[in-house]
Amino acid sequence: MNVKDRMIIEDYRKARDSFIKLDGVVYDKLCALVKESGIQTLSIEHRVKSEASLAGKLVRNGDWYQKFTDLTDILGARVICFFNDEVDKLGKKVEETFSVDWKNSSDKRALIKADSFGYLSLHYTCYFSEKSGYPAEICNKKFEIQIRTILQHTWAAIEHDIGYKSEFGLPREYARGFSRVAGLLEVADDEFIRLRDGMKAYTDDIRARIKENRADEVAINSVSINEFVLNNRLMCELNRKIAAINGAEMKTVDSGSYIEQLGWFGITKIGELQDMTERNEKIAFSLAESTLRATDIDILSSNVGLWYLCRAELIARKSTIKEITEFFAVSLNDKETAARRAKTFYDKHVGKENK
């Protein structure tokens, strides 16, 4: 290692503690802006470069750095998003939150040539100015923030593992292979956005139709059943009454597990579920009252109404022990337990009515 590089290493040792403090501030800031943006992220990674890593960098690229302050990646942070348009939204937040060194920042996604392979992230070099209110020891120290999607992150990890950073010097067939994969990942990122937006539009439409009682022909699926439980007037009222038995709090949970149970009854459309709710709400509430009144349960899931409605349907249909066992087995996946519970349920609620 030459004299210049040794001086850079020595300056790193002196500054390392202040970069560790800066790391904590940057991480907290990133967490806050992600929360404020309402964007769900896979992870926020951050690290202060180790001395060994810095030494290796200087050996490989020492000619680029004449002094310690030429290095902008002693501290690095990375935010991994689910969707490509969220990369841009978080980028705007970074620009509003930190001082940006635009000379050393770039949207590396736009730097890839049309006939080259690659899949890169949005890259900022940032710092806190002296007017930021932070301690002087962490001000004006450069650090890097990368923002990328999961697929961009996957590409970068594989590319790093393979060890090729450009198509130059690669045999043509391998360069073309890299380009095809990079193109597929870009298409996949765009398709995920289209699917997300389509699902949101579908969910909004189903919610509106359920609230306005015009969802009779809507198929029961993971979206429609959740919207029914949370927005159908009769179901909401049944849940409210059941929760009031013990003054319980209602916790919203996914209702998708009831699709198969409703299917066992032959109920596959929202209109049919609405009819079942109208038929059985009184029996369902009576069952809930008889089982919950003597308990001290203070938290109930939003599926509690569905749970009792299904059992009310078994009673209304005067189901046999065999039929009740089949129904219980749908959710229990244990025939012996299902049979035992079916007999207890039949004796208590169905057999008694048939006598």
DONULO-654518 format. One record per residue (C-alpha): residue in one letter; x, y, z. Coordinates in steps of 0.02 Angstrom, whole numbers, plus 32768, in hexadecimal, padded with zeros to 4 digits. Example, Ala and Ser with C-alpha at 12.3 -4.5 7.8 and 13.67 -1.06 7.14 Angstrom:
<atoms>
   aa     xx     yy     zz
    A   8267   7F1F   8186
    S   82AC   7FCB   8165
</atoms>
This chain:
<atoms>
   aa     xx     yy     zz
    M   8000   8000   8000
    N   8047   80A9   7FCE
    V   8058   8143   803C
    K   7FB9   8195   7FF9
    D   7F4F   80FD   8020
    R   7F9B   80EC   80CE
    M   7F6C   81A2   80F0
    I   7EBA   817E   80B7
    I   7EB1   80E8   812C
    E   7EF3   8152   81BC
    D   7E70   81D9   819C
    Y   7DEB   814F   8197
    R   7E20   8112   8243
    K   7E0F   81C2   828A
    A   7D64   81DD   823C
    R   7D18   8131   8257
    D   7CC0   8159   82FC
    S   7C6C   81F2   82B0
    F   7C31   8188   821C
    I   7BE6   810B   8296
    K   7B83   819B   82E5
    L   7B53   81D7   8238
    D   7B19   8127   820D
    G   7A9B   8129   829B
    V   7A56   81D3   8267
    V   7A47   81A2   81B0
    Y   79F0   80FE   81DA
    D   7972   8155   824C
    K   7951   81D7   81C6
    L   7934   8152   8141
    C   78BE   80F2   81B3
    A   785C   8191   81D4
    L   784C   81C3   811E
    V   7817   8113   80EB
    K   7791   8115   8172
    E   775A   81C3   8140
    S   774C   8190   808A
    G   76DC   80FD   80B4
    I   7743   808E   8042
    Q   7763   7FDB   807A
    T   7819   7FA7   8065
    L   7870   7F00   806D
    S   7901   7F43   80D2
    I   7970   7FD7   80FB
    E   7A26   7FA3   80FB
    H   7AB4   800D   813E
    R   7B6B   7FF9   8168
    V   7C0D   8055   818A
    K   7C95   8010   8119
    S   7D16   7FA8   8177
    E   7DCE   7FD0   816F
    A   7DF0   7F2D   8112
    S   7D6B   7F58   8091
    L   7DB2   8006   807A
    A   7E62   7FC1   8065
    G   7E24   7F4A   7FDF
    K   7DCC   7FD8   7F86
    L   7E6C   803E   7F85
    V   7ECF   7FAD   7F3F
    R   7E51   7F97   7EB2
    N   7E2A   804E   7E8D
    G   7EAA   80B5   7EEB
    D   7ECE   8129   7E59
    W   7E1E   816F   7E67
    Y   7E38   81AF   7F18
    Q   7EBD   822E   7F46
    K   7E7D   8252   7FF6
    F   7E02   820A   8074
    T   7D78   8288   804C
    D   7D75   824A   7F98
    L   7D1F   81AE   7FDA
    T   7C62   81BF   7FE3
    D   7C34   810D   8017
    I   7C84   80FC   80C2
    L   7BD0   80FB   80FC
    G   7B52   80A8   808B
    A   7A98   8089   809D
    R   7A21   802C   802B
    V   7962   802B   8026
    I   7912   7F97   7FCD
    C   7862   7FB6   7F8D
    F   77DF   7F43   7F42
    F   77B0   7FB0   7EAD
    N   7815   8018   7E32
    D   77A7   80B3   7E3D
    E   77C3   80B3   7EF9
    V   787E   80C3   7EDA
    D   785A   816C   7E8B
    K   77E4   81A0   7F17
    L   7866   8178   7F9B
    G   78E9   81CF   7F33
    K   7885   8270   7F3E
    K   787C   8259   7FFA
    V   7939   8243   8004
    E   7951   82E2   7FA1
    E   78DF   833F   801B
    T   7930   82F5   80B7
    F   79EB   82F9   8093
    S   7A62   8370   803D
    V   7A90   831E   7F98
    D   7B39   8325   7F42
    W   7AF2   8323   7E91
    K   7B9C   8317   7E40
    N   7BB5   826B   7E8D
    S   7AFF   8231   7E85
    S   7AAA   81DB   7DF4
    D   7A13   817B   7DBD
    K   7A7B   80E8   7D86
    R   79E0   8096   7D3D
    A   79E8   8115   7CB1
    L   7AA1   80FB   7C8E
    I   7A90   804E   7C42
    K   7A9F   8053   7B86
    A   7A11   800A   7B20
    D   7A80   7F7E   7ADF
    S   7AD8   7F58   7B84
    F   7AAB   7EEC   7C18
    G   7A95   7F2B   7CC7
    Y   7A12   7F55   7D48
    L   7A45   7FDE   7DC1
    S   79FE   8045   7E4D
    L   79DC   80FB   7E74
    H   7A79   813D   7EC6
    Y   7A91   81D8   7F32
    T   7B2B   8221   7F84
    C   7AED   8285   8019
    Y   7B28   82E8   80B0
    F   7AE5   8353   813D
    S   7B0D   840B   812A
    E   7B4D   8473   81BA
    K   7AA1   84C6   81C2
    S   7A49   841F   81DD
    G   7A55   842B   829A
    Y   7AB9   838B   82AC
    P   7B60   8383   830A
    A   7BF1   83CB   82A8
    E   7C4F   8325   82AD
    I   7BD0   82D2   8238
    C   7BAD   8367   81C7
    N   7BF7   836F   8117
    K   7C28   82B8   811E
    K   7BF1   8265   807B
    F   7B8C   81C4   807D
    E   7B30   8160   7FF9
    I   7A7A   812C   7FEF
    Q   7A3F   80AC   7F70
    I   7988   808C   7F4C
    R   7958   7FF3   7EE7
    T   78D0   7F72   7ECE
    I   78DC   7EBE   7F07
    L   78FE   7E87   7E55
    Q   7985   7F0A   7E3F
    H   79D1   7ECE   7EE3
    T   79CA   7E19   7EA7
    W   7A21   7E49   7E05
    A   7AA9   7EA8   7E62
    A   7AC8   7E16   7ED9
    I   7AD6   7D97   7E4D
    E   7B40   7E0A   7DE2
    H   7BB4   7E29   7E75
    D   7BC0   7D6F   7E98
    I   7BE9   7D45   7DE3
    G   7C65   7DD3   7DDF
    Y   7C3C   7E28   7D39
    K   7C12   7EE2   7D3B
    S   7C05   7F04   7C81
    E   7BEC   7EAA   7BDE
    F   7C98   7EDA   7B9C
    G   7D0A   7E46   7B85
    L   7C80   7DC5   7B9D
    P   7C60   7D44   7B16
    R   7BCE   7D81   7AAD
    E   7B56   7CF7   7AE2
    Y   7B70   7D20   7B9A
    A   7B5F   7DDB   7B80
    R   7ABB   7DBB   7B24
    G   7A83   7D48   7BB1
    F   7AA2   7DCF   7C33
    S   7A43   7E4D   7BC9
    R   79AD   7DD9   7BBA
    V   79A6   7DBB   7C75
    A   79B6   7E75   7C9C
    G   792A   7E99   7C20
    L   78BB   7E15   7C6E
    L   78D5   7E61   7D1A
    E   78A7   7F0E   7CDB
    V   7809   7EC9   7C8A
    A   77E0   7E6D   7D2C
    D   77F2   7F0C   7D93
    D   777B   7F67   7D1D
    E   7701   7ED5   7D21
    F   76FF   7ED3   7DDF
    I   76CA   7F8A   7DDC
    R   7640   7F63   7D5F
    L   7602   7ED2   7DCB
    R   7608   7F3B   7E69
    D   75A5   7FC8   7E1A
    G   752A   7F4D   7DCE
    M   750D   7EF7   7E75
    K   74F2   7F9E   7ECB
    A   7472   7FD2   7E48
    Y   741B   7F29   7E59
    T   7417   7F35   7F17
    D   73D2   7FE6   7F11
    D   734A   7FAE   7E99
    I   7319   7F17   7F03
    R   7315   7F82   7FA1
    A   72A0   7FFF   7F4F
    R   722E   7F77   7F0B
    I   7222   7F21   7FB5
    K   71FB   7FC5   800F
    E   7174   7FE9   7F8E
    N   712B   7F38   7F92
    R   714D   7F14   7EDB
    A   71CE   7E8A   7EEB
    D   715A   7DF3   7EDA
    E   71B5   7DA8   7E45
    V   7264   7DCC   7E86
    A   72C6   7D2A   7EA0
    I   7305   7D08   7F4F
    N   73C2   7D1A   7F4E
    S   7447   7D5C   7FC4
    V   741B   7E11   7F99
    S   735D   7E08   7F98
    I   734C   7DA3   8038
    N   73BA   7E1D   8098
    E   7359   7EB1   8055
    F   72B5   7E5B   8082
    V   72EB   7E3D   8135
    L   7329   7EEE   814B
    N   72A5   7F4F   80E9
    N   7203   7EEE   80DB
    R   7182   7F41   814B
    L   7135   7EA0   8190
    M   71DE   7E4E   81B0
    C   7223   7EE9   8205
    E   7188   7EF4   8273
    L   7195   7E3B   82A2
    N   724C   7E50   82D1
    R   7223   7EEC   8335
    K   719B   7E90   8397
    I   720B   7DFA   83B8
    A   729A   7E6A   83F4
    A   7221   7EC6   8467
    I   71F9   7E25   84C6
    N   729B   7E37   8527
    G   72CD   7EE5   84F0
    A   7354   7E94   8488
    E   73CA   7EEC   8411
    M   73BD   7EB7   835B
    K   7462   7E8D   8304
    T   7462   7E8F   8246
    V   74AA   7DF0   81FA
    D   74A9   7D9F   814F
    S   740A   7D3F   8124
    G   7451   7CD8   8095
    S   744D   7C37   80FB
    Y   738F   7C3B   80F3
    I   7388   7C2D   8035
    E   7398   7B70   803C
    Q   731E   7B61   80CD
    L   729A   7BC7   8072
    G   72BD   7B62   7FD6
    W   7290   7AC4   8037
    F   71E2   7B0F   804C
    G   71DD   7B36   7F91
    I   71EC   7BF0   7FB4
    T   725D   7C3B   7F2E
    K   7214   7CE9   7F11
    I   7201   7D81   7F7F
    G   7145   7D82   7F64
    E   713B   7CD2   7FAA
    L   71A3   7D05   8040
    Q   712F   7D9A   805A
    D   7098   7D24   8057
    M   70EE   7CB1   80D4
    T   710E   7D45   8146
    E   7059   7D7D   813E
    R   701A   7CCB   8160
    N   708D   7CA4   81F0
    E   70BC   7D44   8249
    K   7044   7D26   82DA
    I   707C   7C72   82F3
    A   7132   7CA7   82E3
    F   711E   7D2E   8367
    S   70C4   7CB6   83DA
    L   7153   7C38   83C9
    A   71D2   7CC1   83ED
    E   7173   7CFE   8485
    S   7166   7C4E   84CE
    T   721F   7C2A   84B9
    L   726D   7CD5   84DD
    R   7201   7D17   856A
    A   7257   7CAD   85EE
    T   7306   7CD6   85B2
    D   737B   7D69   85CC
    I   73B3   7D72   8516
    D   73DB   7E27   84EE
    I   7424   7E17   843E
    L   73C7   7DCA   83AC
    S   73FA   7DB7   82F7
    S   7396   7E09   826D
    N   736C   7D58   8232
    V   7305   7D34   82CD
    G   7261   7D58   8273
    L   728F   7CE2   81E5
    W   72C0   7C5C   8263
    Y   7216   7C5F   82B6
    L   71B8   7C75   8212
    C   7203   7BD4   81CE
    R   71CF   7B75   8269
    A   7123   7BC3   8261
    E   7116   7B83   81AE
    L   713E   7AD3   81EA
    I   70B0   7AE1   8267
    A   7037   7B2C   81E9
    R   705A   7AA0   816E
    K   7042   7A1D   81F7
    S   70E8   79D2   81C3
    T   7117   7920   81F2
    I   71AE   78F6   825C
    K   7204   78BA   81BD
    E   71E4   7960   8165
    I   721C   79C6   81FB
    T   72BA   795C   8206
    E   72DE   797E   814E
    F   72C6   7A38   8169
    F   7336   7A3F   8203
    A   73BB   79DA   81A7
    V   73C8   7A63   8124
    S   741D   7AD6   81A1
    L   7465   7A5A   821D
    N   74BA   79DF   81A5
    D   74AA   795F   8230
    K   741B   78E3   8219
    E   741F   78A1   82CB
    T   7416   794D   831A
    A   7392   7981   829A
    A   7328   78E8   82C4
    R   7336   7906   837F
    R   7305   79BD   8371
    A   727B   7994   82F5
    K   7229   791C   836F
    T   7230   799C   83FB
    F   71E8   7A22   8389
    Y   7160   79AE   8348
    D   712B   7974   83F5
    K   7125   7A25   8438
    H   70D7   7A83   83A8
    V   7093   7A15   831C
    G   705B   7971   836B
    K   7000   79CD   83F3
    E   6F9B   7A2F   8373
    N   6F6F   798F   8314
    K   6F27   7936   83AC
</atoms>
